[in-house]
């Protein structure tokens, strides 16, 4: 073995090498895909130096140009950075988790980095409407073409909808705020799950209406408890999440949805159905399909696609829809036509469905990781969910556990953010989406599990 070959052999034995087995397409892309996969799995961590171009080319039996194209493609996807005279390194995506260097598991977002890189060159090129329409004021419910695209997306989610019954909103939170404004007055009582979405609790405080928690089980709202709450409160509005409820991940079966629909009919309830996580759910029928005349269906593209574009919608019967349209006009006139146009183009060309499919696959993979690391702990979740409701041992308080986890570098949500009433469960919510890689997710979950196993919590963590 000559000197050059021996040096190459030593180099490749001590550095990362791509696994190209089973990969199709051009070799340069296969190498970039291998880098992508190993960054995602945690096999390649931030700061890892990749083999020099010539060394990797010699090992794989390809040209140096092929390796150069592969590294260029990896850089385009945001995976690597090159430094003249030093080499090519894996970018520190873990450091982007939080400005304070914390692993944030408190706000559920799952960012498809590779898709973002692929879309960058086309962000402003694909348009559904001409600029003259996009830069002016939109109709109050949004441009018809954008509502048609949203209707197509709703059909994909399991709810065929008439574009004339849709109003575009600036995400689901805005949709909930405008719907609540249309249906609820200060002092009114709204029925909710006993553990409910924290954003709706904030709306109740801001808009001065009351919440009445309704008992839940593994499928969400209990029909008999809902009917009893209707009798004792005389509430006329119910807010709920039938598919992948936040924070418990409960999914209503068809039988349970029909029972809840029957109670709503009997008690003349108007239902605000929050379907933010419905795109992940195996149940393809939302509650709104059973009682469309009694339901305001609210969703957004923030979780399924991108939160930064702030686009969602409310689907409602005509009489209620007019009031929601008025609330949208009062709060922001209309939503951004530019963002709506961009997302409409992605819905029409299949990009949106492709991203949502990736998120379903990635969510399931992250559930496997979480269940493995937290094996033996008590939690409620669903194999398709992006969050877990983690029960705590008796020695912990929820707020104390959150404080201890933060001290170990992980941000979680305490039960007080979701509980309706004075009783605060000994539990926390874990969001599986925010860590940018599976490797950093494992790191965060390992720290959480270490907190659970700690037999001597600090004074701040005990009841």
Buried (B, 14 or more C-beta within 10 A) or exposed (E): EEEEEEEBBEBBEEBBBBEBEEBEEEBBBBBBBBBBBBBBBBBBBBEBBBBBBBBBBBBBEBBBEBBBBBBBBBBBBBBBEBEEEEBBBBBEBBEEBBEEEBBBBBEBBBBBBBBBBBBEEEEEEBBBBEEEBBEEEBBBBBBBBBBBBBBBBBEBBBBEBEBEBBBBBBBBBBBBBBBBBBBBEEEBBBBBBBBBBBBBBBBBEEBEBBBBBBEBEEBBBBBEBBBBBBEEBEBBBBBBBBBBBBBBBBBBEEEBBBBBBBBBEEBEBBBBBBBBBBBBBEBEBBBBBBBBEBBBBBBBBBBBBBBEBBBBBBBBBEEBBBBBBBBBBEEEEBBBBBBBBBBBBBBBEEBBBBBBEBBBEBBBBBBEBBBEBBEEBEBBBBEBBBBBBBBBBEBBBBBBBBBBBBEBBBBBBBBBBBBBEEEBBBBBBBBBBBBBBBBBBBBBBBBBBEBBEBEEBEEEBEE
